[in-house]
């Protein structure tokens, strides 16, 4: 499996629905359902149990997802380590920002940043602060509203 497949599985688990994962990953629901079916066939086990309201992780799925989370973190660390030994600034910058910040404040800042560091890949996730708070450790930088 590719790291992107693990990212797909982790997102489905975190969001709790195929529809929500599709919205967050900007992939169609049918494409996610098909890829999930292929992944489950590859493992020979169900990873998720679908209910009418959400998706539950199976015991086998928990093991696969734990491995996937390690793979994702390992890839992120490797990219960070490579950027430290490289002469240019490169790698991945992962941002989780509230929708308002992402829509109104971030475009100008990101444009300036990308012009200055064109070899840095930006991974941007926007959404409600409440939903981003649950996955705050997935980002290098998070800009969200504080809890009341």
C-alpha angles and dihedrals in degrees: 000000000000124000088248089061090055090048088054092051093046091050092050090051094046096045095039098218138067089228093054092046090050091052093048096044094040091234126127119259093239091053091052092046091050093048091047090052090050092049092049090049090050091054093038090227139088112256097186136028111217118219127180091261107032148340125273124202118238121223089255088047091055090058093046091047093048089053090046092052089052090050092050093048091045092053091048092049092048091052090049091049092049091051089053093058095039121093093225129058107256142134130082130321111195116201129185110188138166116258094250093053091044093051103040112020108025103059095070093043093048092048090055092045094049091049090052096041108027094166093062114098114217120216106192124185119180129184145108115331089234093059094042091052089066091060101033093129089062092071136068089213129020125188110188140140116272121247116263 
